[in-house]
Amino acid sequence: MSDDAPAAAVRLSSAAGRWVVLTTVLGSAMALLDSTVVNVALPRIGLDLGADLAVLQWTVNAYMLTLAGLILLGGALGDRFGRRRVFTIGVVWFALASLLCGMAPNAAVLIGARALQGIGGALLTPGSLALIQSVIHPDDRARAVGLWSGFGGVGAAIGPFLGGWLVDGPGWRWVFFLNVPLAAVCVPVALRHVSESRDPRAHGRFDVLGAVLGAFALGLVTYALIAAPQRGASLSVVLPAVAGLLAGVAFVYVERVRPEPMLPLTLFSSRQFTAVNAVTLCVYAAFGGFFFLVVLNLQVVVGYSALAAGTALLPTTLLMLLLSARSGELGKRIGPRIPLTVGPLLCAAGMLLITRAGVGAVYWRDVLPALLVMGLGMVVLVAPLTATVLASVDVGRAGLASGINNAAARAAGLVAVAALPLLAGMGSEAYRSADRFSESFRKAMPICAAVLVVGAFIAWRTVRADALEWAGGAEAEAETEQEGARAAGERPCRPECAYHCGVGAPPLDPGERPGRPRRSDGPPA
């Protein structure tokens, strides 16, 4: 079979089909585990490297910056040069960057290696599910995606526990070394057992300028927000902030005038698409700030070990894993307006409750209730949010809409991790003092809750309540969607896959690829 030809569809029951699922699960597990275990290791990283809070912020944000800035091009590279090839390059890149993270002698090397990790994540994350969509037989894709999502959910559930065990045992560096053996299994399996595939429609020029401007805008604004607590309104803070804003303006202009933009602004002519992305920004900004600070609070203030802190978060994860699919089905019946309003409010309540987790807190009384309420809010919210994004645009552009939504969520989390300590008055050494960190944490959680309330208000005022419109309209339109998906070798993202990336970002639907170069006749109407 030529590399330029589409891969022959394989059945899930065959050995080849099982190898494909194993490969994609292992690849996505690397990025997923990294996003869930690193936060648990942050206090120990700071103490071991003698780092201040800004270094901990950059340990998280360096990864998210390159991932958010390049993920819109990651799938385009796979469509053009081969999905298996780009996926395996991403896995190898991610593993080598992880090795460098684990060997980092100082904070600067660790931050640089984390940025390199994000590049690898941008290459492998879109390719993971795309391999299933392009290789597995259409009749088996639903089950294959279900297996992929289920194993991903299990990985996310054990991630904080595993991270805590590694930090308390062999040390925080093994949080990163863990990715190396996963890659050592994933790459040979992919090269030996997964067929190559490309998109024959992938022509034209990549929007490299758009990606660079977007990354510069995020990076400069993030730098200014993280540096502000130490340097105040100095030129070293103001100039990057202004430059970042100007880069953002230039990004919008470039995306408006380019014939093949990474982010087609015409999508935002849909009121629903714009509204749901506004809700996404609010929700994932709050989630990013919450998950960054809550693990620090449990260790610095409550006094938990890394293992205990990771284990403490299991109720939220398990609720998402067990109930997200049912939430998606409920949303189909009642429409998205209520879930997208109630879900953020429940999460806001959970964030207010977690402020009880101070010095001497009792888990079942002060921590567990907050995490249960938070988990229920996420259950109500995440699957309907994903489905509403996909239903707000034409079927042929669902993958593009999903990619933009995913990138927006990651960018929101990036900015939140940078801005929240500044807004809460959290000093650079706050995480070394239980009293100082507790005081700042109790200011930060209401800010996150307020952002969620804004998201709920936007949803209530702007998201349509019509369940049929949300689910895709009349039966004829639904049938057209299914036929179009089958013809294109795609499967629309469904609620059962919503958990897999739902904590860090919405799931990435592998339909029309964000930033994918197209023929000269331009993007579809």
C-alpha positions in Angstrom: 0.0 0.0 0.0 1.3 3.4 -0.9 1.9 5.9 1.9 -0.3 8.3 0.0 -3.2 6.0 -0.1 -5.7 5.8 2.8 -5.1 3.0 5.2 -7.2 -0.1 4.7 -9.9 -0.3 7.4 -9.2 -3.0 10.0 -11.7 -4.6 12.3 -11.4 -4.1 16.0 -11.7 -7.9 16.6 -8.5 -8.5 14.5 -5.0 -8.4 16.0 -4.2 -5.3 13.9 -7.3 -3.5 15.3 -6.2 -4.3 18.9 -2.7 -3.1 18.2 -4.1 0.2 16.9 -6.1 0.8 20.1 -3.1 -0.2 22.2 -0.9 2.3 20.4 -3.3 5.2 20.7 -4.0 4.5 24.4 -0.3 4.4 25.2 0.4 7.6 23.3 -2.5 9.6 24.7 -1.7 8.2 28.2 1.7 9.9 28.1 0.1 13.4 27.7 -2.8 12.6 29.9 -0.7 11.3 32.8 1.7 14.2 32.5 -1.2 16.6 32.9 -2.5 14.9 36.1 0.7 13.9 37.9 2.9 16.9 37.5 0.8 19.2 39.8 1.2 16.7 42.6 4.9 16.9 42.3 5.1 20.8 42.3 5.9 21.4 46.0 8.7 18.8 46.0 10.1 20.2 42.8 10.1 23.7 44.3 11.9 22.5 47.5 14.4 20.3 45.6 15.4 23.1 43.1 15.1 25.9 45.6 12.5 27.5 43.4 9.9 30.2 44.0 6.3 30.2 43.0 7.0 31.6 39.6 9.1 28.6 38.7 6.2 26.3 39.7 3.9 28.4 37.5 6.3 28.1 34.6 6.7 24.4 35.2 3.0 24.1 34.3 2.7 26.9 31.8 5.8 26.2 29.7 4.1 22.9 28.7 0.7 24.5 28.2 2.1 27.4 26.2 3.6 25.3 23.4 0.8 22.8 23.5 -1.9 25.4 23.1 0.0 27.4 20.5 0.8 24.4 18.3 -2.0 21.9 18.7 -4.0 23.6 15.9 -1.1 22.7 13.6 -0.4 19.2 15.0 -3.2 17.5 13.2 -2.5 19.4 9.9 1.0 18.0 9.9 -0.3 14.5 10.4 -2.8 14.9 7.5 -0.1 16.2 5.2 2.9 14.0 6.1 1.3 10.9 7.6 -0.7 10.5 10.8 1.4 7.6 12.0 4.6 9.3 11.2 3.8 12.5 13.0 2.2 10.6 15.9 5.4 8.5 16.5 7.6 11.6 16.1 5.5 13.3 18.8 5.8 10.3 21.1 9.6 10.1 20.7 9.9 13.9 21.1 7.7 13.8 24.2 9.7 11.0 25.7 13.1 12.7 25.1 11.8 15.9 26.6 10.4 14.0 29.6 13.9 12.4 30.0 15.4 15.9 30.0 12.8 17.1 32.6 13.7 14.2 34.9 17.4 15.0 34.6 17.0 18.8 34.9 19.8 20.1 37.2 18.0 23.4 37.7 14.7 25.3 37.2 15.7 26.8 33.8 16.5 23.5 32.2 13.2 22.0 33.6 11.1 24.9 32.2 12.8 24.6 28.8 12.3 20.9 28.8 8.6 21.3 29.7 8.2 23.6 26.7 9.7 20.9 24.5 7.3 18.4 26.0 4.4 20.7 24.9 5.7 20.5 21.3 5.7 16.7 21.5 2.2 16.8 23.0 1.0 19.0 20.1 2.2 16.4 17.7 0.9 13.3 19.4 -2.4 14.5 21.0 -4.4 15.1 17.7 -2.9 12.0 16.2 -4.0 9.6 18.9 -7.7 9.6 18.1 -7.1 10.4 14.4 -5.3 7.0 14.0 -8.5 5.2 15.2 -10.7 7.3 12.9 -8.5 6.7 9.8 -7.6 3.0 10.3 -10.4 1.2 12.2 -13.4 0.0 10.2 -16.4 2.5 10.4 -18.6 -0.2 12.0 -16.1 -0.6 14.9 -15.1 3.0 15.5 -17.7 3.7 18.2 -16.4 0.7 20.2 -12.7 1.6 19.6 -13.3 5.2 20.7 -15.1 3.9 23.7 -12.1 1.7 24.6 -9.7 4.6 24.0 -11.8 6.9 26.2 -12.3 4.2 28.9 -8.6 3.4 29.3 -7.9 7.1 29.2 -10.3 7.6 32.0 -8.7 4.9 34.1 -5.3 6.5 33.4 -6.6 9.9 34.6 -8.1 8.3 37.7 -4.8 6.6 38.7 -2.6 9.6 37.6 -2.7 11.7 40.8 -2.3 8.5 42.9 0.6 7.3 40.8 2.2 10.7 40.8 2.0 10.9 44.6 3.4 7.5 45.0 6.4 8.3 42.8 7.0 11.6 44.5 7.0 10.1 47.9 8.9 7.1 46.8 11.7 7.2 44.1 11.2 11.0 43.7 9.6 13.6 41.6 11.9 13.0 38.6 10.3 9.7 38.1 7.1 11.5 37.3 8.8 12.4 34.0 10.9 9.2 33.6 7.6 7.3 33.6 7.0 8.4 30.0 10.1 6.8 28.6 9.0 3.1 29.0 5.6 4.0 27.7 7.2 5.4 24.5 9.5 2.4 24.3 6.4 0.2 23.9 4.3 2.6 21.9 6.7 3.5 19.0 7.6 -0.1 17.9 4.0 -1.1 18.1 2.9 1.9 16.0 5.6 1.3 13.4 5.0 -2.4 13.1 1.3 -2.7 13.4 -0.4 0.6 12.4 -0.9 1.5 8.7 0.1 4.9 7.5 -2.6 7.3 6.3 -2.9 10.8 4.9 -5.6 13.2 3.8 -5.4 13.6 0.0 -7.2 17.0 0.5 -4.3 18.3 2.6 -2.7 20.9 0.2 -1.7 24.5 0.4 0.4 26.3 3.0 0.6 26.0 6.7 -0.4 29.0 8.7 2.9 29.2 10.5 2.7 32.9 11.0 -0.6 32.6 12.8 0.8 29.9 15.1 3.8 32.0 15.9 1.8 35.2 16.6 -0.7 33.2 18.8 2.1 31.6 20.8 4.0 34.9 21.2 0.8 36.6 22.4 0.1 34.0 25.0 3.8 33.7 26.0 4.4 37.4 26.5 1.1 38.0 28.4 1.9 35.0 30.6 5.4 36.2 31.3 4.1 39.6 32.4 1.4 38.1 34.7 3.9 35.8 36.4 6.6 38.5 36.7 4.3 41.2 38.0 4.2 40.1 41.7 8.0 40.4 42.0 8.7 43.3 39.6 5.5 45.4 39.8 4.7 47.8 37.0 8.3 47.9 35.8 9.3 48.1 32.1 10.3 44.4 32.2 6.6 43.7 32.9 4.8 46.4 31.0 6.7 46.0 27.7 6.0 42.3 27.4 2.4 42.8 28.3 2.0 45.5 25.6 3.9 43.4 23.1 1.7 40.4 23.9 -1.5 42.4 23.3 -0.1 43.8 20.0 0.8 40.3 19.0 -2.8 39.2 19.8 -4.1 42.0 17.6 -1.8 41.0 14.8 -2.9 37.4 15.2 -6.5 38.4 14.7 -5.6 40.5 11.7 -3.6 37.7 10.0 -6.3 35.2 10.6 -8.9 37.6 9.1 -6.9 38.2 5.8 -5.2 34.9 5.2 -6.9 32.6 2.6 -6.1 29.5 4.6 -6.1 30.6 8.3 -5.3 28.4 11.3 -8.4 29.9 13.0 -11.1 30.9 10.5 -12.8 33.8 12.2 -15.9 33.2 10.1 -16.8 30.4 12.5 -17.5 33.0 15.2 -20.4 34.3 13.0 -22.3 31.5 14.7 -23.8 33.0 17.9 -23.9 29.5 19.5 -20.2 28.8 18.7 -19.1 32.1 20.1 -21.2 31.7 23.2 -20.0 28.2 23.9 -16.4 29.2 23.5 -17.0 32.1 25.9 -18.3 29.5 28.4 -15.3 27.3 27.7 -12.9 30.1 28.5 -14.6 30.8 31.8 -14.9 27.1 32.8 -11.4 26.0 31.9 -9.8 29.2 33.4 -11.4 28.3 36.7 -10.4 24.6 36.4 -6.8 25.5 35.5 -6.5 27.7 38.6 -8.3 25.2 40.8 -6.2 22.2 40.0 -3.0 24.1 40.1 -3.6 25.5 43.6 -5.7 22.8 45.3 -2.9 20.2 45.3 -0.4 22.8 46.6 -2.9 23.7 49.3 -3.4 20.0 50.4 0.3 19.6 50.8 1.4 23.0 52.1 -1.5 23.9 54.3 -3.4 20.7 55.2 -0.1 18.8 55.5 -0.8 15.8 53.2 2.0 13.9 51.6 2.1 13.9 47.8 0.5 10.4 47.8 -2.3 11.5 50.1 -2.9 14.7 48.1 -3.1 12.8 44.8 -5.5 10.2 46.4 -7.7 12.9 47.8 -8.7 14.0 44.3 -9.9 10.6 43.3 -13.6 11.2 44.0 -13.8 14.0 41.4 -12.1 11.8 38.8 -14.2 8.8 39.5 -17.4 10.7 39.3 -16.4 12.0 35.9 -15.4 8.5 34.7 -18.6 6.9 35.9 -21.2 9.4 35.0 -20.1 11.6 32.1 -21.8 9.3 29.5 -25.1 9.5 31.3 -24.8 13.2 31.6 -24.3 13.4 27.9 -27.5 11.4 27.2 -29.4 13.6 29.7 -28.2 16.7 27.9 -29.5 15.3 24.6 -33.0 15.1 26.1 -33.2 18.4 27.9 -30.9 20.5 25.8 -27.6 22.2 26.8 -28.8 25.4 28.4 -29.6 23.9 31.8 -26.4 21.7 32.1 -24.2 24.6 31.0 -25.8 26.8 33.6 -26.1 24.4 36.5 -22.7 22.7 36.0 -20.6 25.8 36.4 -22.6 26.9 39.5 -22.0 23.5 41.1 -18.3 23.8 40.4 -18.3 27.3 41.9 -20.0 25.9 45.0 -17.3 23.2 45.2 -14.5 25.8 45.0 -16.1 27.9 47.8 -16.4 24.8 49.9 -12.7 23.8 49.4 -11.7 27.0 51.3 -12.6 25.0 54.5 -9.4 22.9 53.8 -7.1 24.8 56.1 -4.6 23.9 58.8 -6.0 20.9 60.7 -8.7 20.1 58.1 -10.5 16.8 58.3 -10.8 15.1 55.0 -14.4 13.7 55.2 -15.7 17.0 56.6 -13.6 19.8 54.9 -12.2 18.3 51.7 -14.4 15.4 50.4 -17.7 17.4 50.2 -16.1 20.1 48.1 -14.6 17.5 45.7 -17.9 15.7 45.4 -19.8 18.9 44.5 -17.0 19.8 42.2 -17.1 16.4 40.5 -20.8 16.5 40.1 -20.6 20.0 38.5 -18.0 18.7 36.0 -20.1 15.6 35.2 -23.1 17.9 34.4 -21.0 20.3 32.4 -18.2 18.6 30.3 -20.1 16.3 28.0 -22.9 18.8 27.0 -20.2 21.5 26.5 -18.4 19.3 24.0 -21.5 18.2 22.2 -22.8 21.8 22.0 -19.6 23.0 20.3 -19.9 20.3 17.7 -23.6 21.0 17.1 -23.0 24.8 16.7 -21.3 24.5 13.3 -21.8 22.5 10.1 -21.0 18.8 10.3 -18.1 19.2 7.9 -16.4 21.7 10.2 -17.0 19.9 13.5 -13.4 18.8 13.8 -12.2 22.4 13.2 -14.6 23.7 15.8 -13.5 21.1 18.3 -9.9 21.9 17.8 -10.5 25.6 18.3 -12.5 24.9 21.5 -9.7 22.6 22.8 -7.0 25.2 22.1 -9.2 27.9 23.8 -9.6 25.8 26.9 -5.8 25.2 27.2 -5.1 28.9 26.6 -7.6 29.8 29.4 -5.9 27.4 31.8 -2.5 28.9 30.9 -3.6 32.5 31.6 -5.4 31.4 34.8 -2.3 29.7 36.3 -0.3 32.9 35.5 -2.9 35.4 36.7 -4.6 33.8 39.7 -1.6 34.1 42.1 -1.2 37.7 41.2 -4.9 38.5 41.7 -4.9 36.6 45.1 -1.8 38.4 46.3 0.2 35.2 46.5 3.9 36.1 47.0 6.8 34.3 45.4 7.5 32.3 48.6 3.9 31.8 49.7 4.0 28.1 49.1 6.7 27.7 51.8 4.4 29.0 54.5 1.1 27.3 55.5 -0.4 30.5 56.9 0.5 32.7 53.9 -0.6 30.2 51.3 -3.9 29.5 53.1 -4.7 33.2 53.2 -4.0 33.5 49.4 -5.8 30.3 48.6 -9.0 31.5 50.3 -8.9 34.6 48.1 -8.1 32.7 44.9 -11.0 30.2 45.1 -13.8 32.9 45.2 -12.1 34.4 42.1 -12.4 31.1 40.3 -16.0 30.7 41.5 -16.8 34.2 40.2 -15.4 33.3 36.8 -17.6 30.2 36.8 -20.7 32.2 37.7 -19.9 34.5 34.7 -19.7 31.4 32.5 -23.1 30.2 33.9 -24.7 33.6 33.2 -23.3 33.6 29.6 -24.7 30.1 29.1 -28.2 31.0 30.5 -28.4 34.1 28.4 -27.0 32.9 25.1 -27.2 29.1 24.7 -30.3 27.8 22.9 -32.5 25.6 25.1 -34.0 23.6 22.1 -32.8 20.0 22.6 -33.4 19.1 19.0 -31.4 22.1 17.7 -28.6 21.1 20.1 -28.6 17.5 19.2 -28.4 18.3 15.5 -31.9 19.3 14.3 -34.3 17.1 12.5 -33.8 13.4 11.9 -32.8 14.1 8.3 -30.0 16.3 9.4 -28.8 13.7 11.8 -28.8 11.1 9.1 -26.9 13.4 6.8 -24.3 13.9 9.6 -23.9 10.1 10.0 -23.6 9.5 6.2 -21.1 12.4 5.9 -19.0 11.0 8.7 -19.0 7.6 7.2 -18.1 8.9 3.8 -15.2 10.9 5.2 -14.0 8.1 7.4 -14.9 10.1 10.6 -17.0 9.6 13.6 -18.4 12.6 15.4 -17.3 12.9 19.0 -19.9 11.5 21.4 -20.5 12.0 25.1 -18.8 8.7 26.0 -15.4 10.2 24.9 -16.0 13.4 26.7 -14.1 12.5 29.9 -10.8 11.5 28.2 -9.6 15.1 28.0 -12.4 16.8 30.0 -10.4 17.9 33.0 -7.6 19.7 31.2 -9.4 20.6 28.0 -12.5 19.4 26.0 -12.0 16.3 23.8 -10.4 16.9 20.4 -12.6 15.6 17.6 -10.6 14.3 14.7 -12.8 15.5 11.9 -11.7 18.4 9.8 -8.3 19.2 11.1 -7.7 22.7 12.6 -5.2 24.5 10.5 -5.3 21.8 7.8 -4.1 23.2 4.5 -6.8 22.8 1.8 -7.0 23.0 -1.9 -6.9 26.3 -3.6 -10.7 26.5 -3.8 -10.7 27.5 -0.2 -12.4 26.2 2.9 -15.9 24.8 2.8 -18.8 27.1 3.2 
